[in-house]
Amino acid sequence: MVFLTQVVEVQESATMESSNGHVFQLSVKQGEPTLVPPAEETEQGLYFLSNLDQNIAVIVRTIYCFKSEEKGNEKAGEVIKNALKKVLVHYYPLAGRLSISSEGKLIVDCSGEGAVFVEAEANCAMKEIGDITKPDPETLRKLVYDIPAAKNILEIPPLVAQVTKFKCGGFVLGLCMNHCMFDGIGAMQFVNSWSETARGLPLSVPPFLDRSLLKARNPPKIDHQHQEFAEIEDKSSISDIYNDELVYRSFCFDPEKLDKLKMKAMEHGVLDKCTTFEVLSAFVWKARTESLGFHPDQNTKLLFAVDGRPKFSPPLPEGYFGNGIVLTNSICQAGELLEKPLSFAVGLVKDAINMVTNSYIRSAIDYFEVTRARPSLASTLLITTWSRLTFHTTDFGWGEPVLSGPVALPEKEVILFLSHGKERKSINVLLGLPASSMKIFQELVQIY
């Protein structure tokens, strides 16, 4: 491949402020990228991706920070690379390359070419990279290898891994993966399988590879309205507001704050219970709508993913390797959303969750088959939640990660929920807004 014959050693640097306020230059020296094929011969040929996979073919970059008091990082690259060879025998499509099928859809060519693997060294201790729970793409992207000159997702292998050693004995595993290969639950199972392999353990959840379970029906049957694809007119010139520089912040909602929000949502007696996800989604939808200055008659859409695995009839098999999530939605006029109490917005979130049934998901799969439409993010908030994912349990032999998270938010319309704290009962809300809007959002959060 072209990128393997280019310059073999790259010096990446970024000026940043560490958590103690000192500005320093983070420099990461990347070695030569190598291809890691599966340890054994694996199945060749074309591998089907479902319509739920086609819908979200975006690149996701994540990092996992490890530091052990008992063990240095000298062998980290070797251990993780050797385990990757072995785990790819089970997850062989990740060693292939994305292609376009005769139907014009994404498909995987299981060529066994291999995942891309890079070892790198940083010029500092791991703690100096600061707080990774606040996305800082400028800095954190140095910890994930980018394929030089890739013009589109077909030129980026489905899995790219970088192990960066720090002077303190810690290391960071940076992953670049295509969302069409798996959703958060599938990615979590893969990374945990990889780490089990590194410790010489059998896979606790072997992957179920057959995605044809989620083939569109023939003929397709659209039984539901799919507003997740609806394009909403921007009557409030929100796109102009976004011309300002984006400010990224994270807000921690601890159990006390979350309880206050739940009490607020239930104070009128309309609701007898609500979950953390429901109340937090409703609150940030209202707060973001107000902070961006939506006109009262402007429609606003909330999008979020629901795990379809248990909703299917029969449910998807354990270890299903692929996207089992489906986007659900709620659309409301901004004026109504802001004037009505929090319980109203929570009710809309509940309705959107309850809408997701086997029939709804099958209809969404068929809708894409007929229209090839992508969900629209115009005048939309897309909430993505990692708070239920157990990436924090990943152990390659150096203990669980001291920190893990995304390198950046994929789009300006996205808000991310991450679990936080020792018992993981707090939720960190990560978002980017224009500076003037962020000031209002911050004030609204501080009310609680």
C-alpha positions in Angstrom: 0.0 0.0 0.0 1.2 3.5 -0.8 1.3 4.8 2.8 3.7 2.0 3.8 6.3 3.3 1.4 6.2 6.9 2.4 8.3 8.6 5.1 8.7 6.0 7.9 9.2 8.3 10.9 6.9 11.2 11.6 7.3 13.8 14.3 4.0 15.1 15.5 3.7 18.0 18.0 1.1 20.2 19.5 1.3 23.0 22.0 -1.1 22.5 24.9 -1.8 23.4 28.4 -1.5 20.6 31.0 -3.8 20.2 33.9 -1.4 22.2 36.1 -1.5 25.2 33.8 1.9 24.8 32.2 2.1 25.1 28.5 4.4 22.6 26.8 5.0 21.0 23.5 3.6 17.5 23.2 5.8 15.6 20.7 4.9 12.1 19.5 7.5 10.3 17.4 5.7 7.7 15.2 7.5 4.6 13.9 6.9 2.8 10.7 3.3 1.5 10.2 3.1 -2.2 9.7 0.3 -4.5 8.6 -0.9 -7.1 11.2 -2.7 -10.0 9.4 -4.6 -12.7 11.3 -2.3 -15.3 12.9 -4.0 -18.1 10.9 -5.6 -18.4 7.4 -9.1 -16.9 7.6 -12.1 -16.9 5.3 -11.7 -14.9 2.1 -14.4 -13.2 0.0 -17.0 -10.4 0.4 -18.6 -9.8 3.8 -22.1 -8.3 3.9 -22.8 -5.1 5.9 -26.4 -4.4 6.9 -28.3 -1.2 6.3 -27.8 -0.3 10.0 -24.0 -0.5 9.2 -24.3 1.6 6.0 -26.0 4.4 7.8 -23.1 5.3 10.1 -19.9 4.8 8.1 -18.0 7.4 10.0 -14.4 7.2 11.5 -14.3 7.0 15.3 -11.1 7.7 17.2 -10.7 6.6 20.8 -7.8 6.4 23.3 -7.2 4.2 26.3 -4.5 5.2 28.9 -2.8 2.5 30.9 -0.3 2.8 33.7 0.8 0.0 36.1 2.8 0.5 39.3 4.2 -3.1 38.9 5.0 -3.1 35.2 6.8 -0.8 32.7 5.7 -0.2 29.1 8.7 -1.8 27.4 6.8 -4.7 26.0 3.4 -3.0 25.5 3.7 -2.7 21.8 4.8 -6.3 21.3 2.1 -7.8 23.6 -0.7 -5.8 22.0 0.5 -6.5 18.5 0.8 -10.2 19.1 -2.7 -10.3 20.7 -4.1 -8.4 17.7 -2.8 -11.2 15.3 -4.6 -13.8 17.3 -7.9 -11.9 17.9 -8.2 -11.1 14.2 -8.6 -14.8 13.5 -12.0 -14.5 15.2 -12.7 -10.9 13.9 -11.2 -11.5 10.4 -13.4 -8.8 8.6 -11.4 -6.2 10.5 -8.3 -7.4 8.6 -10.0 -6.7 5.2 -10.7 -3.6 3.3 -13.9 -1.6 2.6 -15.2 -1.7 -0.9 -18.4 -0.8 -2.9 -20.7 -3.7 -3.9 -22.5 -4.0 -7.2 -25.5 -2.5 -5.5 -23.5 0.6 -4.6 -23.3 -0.2 -0.9 -20.3 -0.6 1.4 -19.0 -4.2 1.7 -15.8 -5.7 3.2 -13.3 -7.5 1.0 -11.9 -10.1 3.4 -8.5 -10.0 1.9 -6.6 -10.8 5.2 -4.4 -7.8 4.4 -4.3 -6.9 8.0 -4.9 -4.0 10.5 -2.4 -1.1 10.5 -0.2 -1.0 13.6 2.1 1.8 14.7 4.4 2.1 17.7 5.2 5.6 18.9 7.0 7.5 21.8 5.9 10.7 23.5 8.3 13.2 25.1 6.5 13.5 28.4 4.7 11.7 31.3 1.1 10.6 30.6 -0.3 12.9 33.2 0.9 15.9 31.3 -1.5 15.4 28.5 -4.1 16.8 30.9 -7.8 16.0 31.1 -8.8 13.7 28.3 -12.5 13.8 29.4 -12.6 17.1 27.5 -12.1 16.5 23.8 -8.9 18.2 22.6 -8.5 17.0 19.0 -5.4 19.1 18.4 -3.5 17.2 21.1 -5.2 13.8 21.3 -5.1 13.1 17.6 -1.3 12.7 18.0 -2.1 9.5 19.8 -4.1 7.9 16.9 -2.4 7.2 13.6 -3.9 8.8 10.5 -3.4 7.2 7.1 -1.5 9.8 5.1 -3.4 11.4 2.2 -6.5 9.2 2.6 -9.2 10.9 0.5 -12.2 8.9 1.7 -13.2 6.0 4.1 -12.4 3.4 1.4 -8.7 4.3 1.8 -8.7 3.9 5.5 -8.5 0.3 6.8 -11.3 -0.7 9.2 -8.9 -0.9 12.1 -5.8 1.2 12.8 -4.0 1.0 16.1 -1.2 3.1 17.7 0.6 2.3 20.9 2.3 5.4 22.3 4.8 4.9 25.2 5.2 7.8 27.7 8.3 8.5 29.8 6.5 7.7 33.1 6.1 4.0 32.1 2.5 4.4 31.0 1.2 4.0 27.4 -1.8 5.0 25.3 -3.6 2.7 22.9 -5.2 4.9 20.2 -7.7 3.3 17.8 -9.2 4.5 14.6 -12.1 2.3 13.6 -15.0 2.7 11.1 -18.4 2.7 12.8 -19.8 0.6 10.0 -17.8 -2.3 11.5 -19.6 -2.1 14.8 -21.5 0.0 17.3 -20.3 0.9 20.8 -21.3 -2.5 22.2 -19.7 -4.4 19.4 -16.5 -2.3 19.7 -16.4 -2.8 23.4 -16.7 -6.6 23.0 -13.9 -6.5 20.4 -11.5 -4.5 22.5 -12.2 -6.6 25.5 -11.7 -9.8 23.5 -8.3 -8.3 22.3 -7.3 -7.6 25.9 -8.4 -11.1 27.0 -6.2 -12.6 24.2 -3.3 -10.5 25.5 -3.6 -12.1 28.9 -3.9 -15.6 27.4 -7.6 -16.0 28.2 -10.3 -17.5 25.9 -12.8 -15.0 24.5 -15.7 -14.5 27.0 -18.0 -13.3 24.2 -17.0 -14.9 20.8 -18.2 -12.8 17.9 -21.3 -13.8 15.9 -20.3 -12.8 12.4 -23.4 -13.4 10.2 -25.0 -10.0 9.5 -27.5 -11.4 7.0 -29.9 -11.6 10.0 -30.5 -7.9 9.3 -31.0 -8.1 5.6 -33.8 -5.9 4.2 -37.1 -7.7 3.5 -38.0 -8.6 -0.1 -40.1 -6.7 -1.0 -39.2 -3.9 1.4 -42.0 -2.9 3.8 -42.1 0.6 5.4 -44.6 0.4 8.2 -43.5 3.5 10.2 -42.8 7.2 9.7 -39.0 7.8 9.8 -38.6 11.4 10.8 -34.9 10.7 11.7 -34.3 11.2 8.0 -36.3 14.5 7.8 -34.5 17.7 6.8 -35.7 20.5 9.0 -35.7 24.1 7.7 -33.3 26.4 9.6 -35.6 29.3 10.3 -33.3 30.6 13.1 -30.1 30.9 11.0 -28.4 28.5 13.4 -25.8 27.8 10.7 -24.6 31.5 10.9 -24.2 31.2 14.7 -21.9 28.2 14.1 -19.5 30.4 12.0 -18.1 31.5 15.4 -15.3 29.5 16.9 -16.5 26.4 18.7 -15.7 26.0 22.4 -15.6 22.5 23.9 -16.6 21.9 27.5 -17.5 18.9 29.7 -20.1 19.2 32.5 -20.2 16.7 35.3 -23.6 15.6 36.6 -23.0 13.8 39.8 -25.7 11.6 41.5 -27.0 14.6 43.6 -27.4 16.8 40.5 -29.1 14.0 38.6 -31.5 13.4 41.5 -32.4 17.1 41.5 -33.2 16.9 37.8 -35.4 13.8 38.3 -37.3 15.6 41.1 -37.8 18.6 38.9 -39.1 16.4 36.1 -41.5 14.6 38.4 -42.7 17.6 40.5 -46.0 18.1 38.6 -47.0 14.5 39.0 -47.1 13.9 35.2 -44.3 11.3 35.5 -44.0 8.7 38.3 -40.4 7.7 37.3 -37.7 8.6 34.8 -34.2 7.2 34.1 -31.0 9.2 34.2 -30.7 9.0 30.4 -34.3 10.3 29.9 -33.9 13.3 32.2 -30.4 14.2 31.1 -31.3 14.0 27.4 -34.4 16.1 28.0 -32.5 18.7 30.0 -29.6 19.1 27.5 -32.1 19.3 24.6 -33.9 22.2 26.2 -30.7 23.9 27.3 -28.9 23.6 23.9 -32.1 24.8 22.1 -32.3 27.9 24.4 -28.5 28.6 24.2 -28.5 28.6 20.4 -31.5 31.0 20.3 -33.9 28.9 18.2 -37.0 30.9 17.1 -40.2 29.7 18.8 -41.7 28.4 15.6 -38.5 26.6 14.6 -38.7 22.8 14.7 -35.9 21.1 16.6 -35.1 17.4 16.4 -33.6 15.1 19.0 -31.8 12.0 17.7 -30.3 9.2 19.7 -29.5 5.5 19.3 -31.4 2.7 21.0 -29.8 -0.8 21.3 -32.0 -3.0 19.1 -30.4 -6.2 20.2 -33.1 -7.1 22.8 -35.9 -5.5 20.6 -35.6 -7.8 17.7 -37.8 -10.9 17.5 -36.0 -13.1 18.1 -33.3 -11.0 19.9 -29.9 -10.8 18.1 -27.4 -13.5 19.3 -24.9 -12.6 22.0 -21.7 -11.2 20.5 -23.4 -10.0 17.3 -20.6 -8.3 15.4 -22.1 -5.3 13.8 -24.4 -2.4 14.4 -27.4 -3.4 16.4 -28.4 0.2 17.2 -31.1 2.2 15.5 -31.7 5.9 15.6 -34.9 7.1 17.1 -36.2 10.7 17.2 -38.5 13.3 18.5 -39.4 16.6 16.7 -40.9 19.6 18.6 -41.2 23.3 18.1 -38.6 25.2 20.1 -41.2 27.4 21.7 -43.2 24.5 23.0 -40.0 22.7 24.2 -38.8 25.7 26.2 -42.2 26.9 27.6 -43.3 23.6 28.9 -41.9 22.0 32.0 -39.0 19.5 32.0 -41.6 16.6 32.3 -42.8 17.4 28.8 -39.4 16.9 27.2 -38.8 13.8 29.3 -42.1 12.5 27.9 -40.9 13.1 24.4 -37.7 11.1 25.1 -39.7 8.3 26.6 -42.0 8.2 23.5 -39.0 8.0 21.2 -37.5 5.1 23.2 -40.9 3.2 23.2 -41.2 3.7 19.5 -38.3 1.3 18.9 -39.8 -2.2 18.4 -38.9 -5.1 16.1 -41.3 -3.7 13.5 -39.8 -0.2 13.7 -36.2 -1.4 13.2 -37.2 -3.7 10.3 -39.0 -0.7 8.8 -35.9 1.5 9.2 -33.8 -1.1 7.5 -36.3 -1.3 4.6 -36.6 2.5 4.4 -32.8 2.8 3.8 -33.1 0.0 1.2 -35.6 2.0 -0.8 -34.3 5.6 -0.3 -30.6 5.2 0.6 -31.3 8.3 2.8 -28.9 9.3 5.6 -30.3 10.8 8.9 -30.3 14.6 8.6 -28.6 16.7 11.3 -30.2 20.0 10.3 -31.6 21.8 13.4 -30.8 18.6 15.3 -29.2 17.4 18.5 -27.7 13.9 18.3 -26.9 12.4 21.7 -24.5 9.5 21.8 -24.1 7.7 25.1 -21.0 5.8 26.2 -22.1 5.7 29.9 -23.3 2.1 29.7 -20.2 0.8 27.9 -17.6 -1.1 29.9 -14.4 0.0 28.1 -13.0 0.8 31.5 -12.7 -2.9 32.2 -10.3 -3.5 29.3 -7.1 -5.1 30.7 -4.1 -6.0 28.4 -2.0 -7.0 31.4 -1.4 -3.5 32.8 -4.7 -3.2 34.7 -7.8 -1.3 33.6 -7.4 2.0 31.8 -6.8 5.0 34.1 -8.8 7.0 31.4 -10.5 6.2 28.2 -12.6 8.3 25.8 -13.0 9.8 22.3 -10.5 12.0 20.6 -13.1 14.4 19.3 -16.8 14.8 18.8 -17.7 13.7 15.3 -20.0 16.5 14.4 -21.0 19.9 15.9 -24.6 18.6 16.5 -23.3 15.7 18.8 -23.4 15.6 22.6 -21.6 12.7 24.3 -22.6 11.2 27.7 -19.6 9.4 29.4 -19.7 7.7 32.8 -17.4 9.3 35.3 -15.9 8.8 38.8 -14.8 5.8 40.8 -18.2 4.1 40.9 -19.1 5.5 37.5 -22.4 7.0 38.8 -21.7 10.5 37.5 -22.2 11.4 33.9 -19.8 13.8 32.0 -21.7 15.7 29.3 -19.3 16.7 26.4 -20.3 19.2 23.8 -19.1 22.0 21.5 -20.9 25.3 21.0 -20.1 28.8 19.7 -18.7 30.8 22.6 -21.8 33.0 23.1 -24.0 30.0 23.2 -21.7 28.0 25.6 -21.9 30.9 28.1 -25.7 30.5 28.2 -25.5 26.7 28.3 -23.1 27.0 31.3 -25.5 29.3 33.2 -28.4 26.9 32.6 -26.4 23.9 33.9 -25.4 25.9 37.0 -29.0 26.4 38.0 -29.0 22.8 39.3 
